[in-house]
């Protein structure tokens, strides 16, 4: 099972590598892999791409698209370009309350979201 999860998260060739020697992105994937080992029905990830290179962000988007096929994944993220790549449904919050919810295009066009986040 460890080998299968390592392959799923893109670390199949790193099984013999100490975690401290992995890149920042690889360490994030390792954390996700540790969660996947528990076979959760729901994953909650808080800013999973913080500090990653552009390439690592792309690979993380691909990873999340794969793992959401058989479980729910909730991602808290401020990088809207990344969110566009992975989200089926977007919830925008402001001061602890839901401001808008729905498909990305609909949420981005919502006047409340534009007012709060763009100041128009």
Secondary structure, 3 states (H helix, E strand, C coil): CHHHHHHHCCCHHHCCCCHHHCCHHHHHHHHHHHHHCCCCCEEEEECCCCCCCHHHHHHHHHHHHHHCCCCEEEEECCCHHHHHHHCCCEEEEECCEEEEEECHHHHHHCHHHHHHHHCC
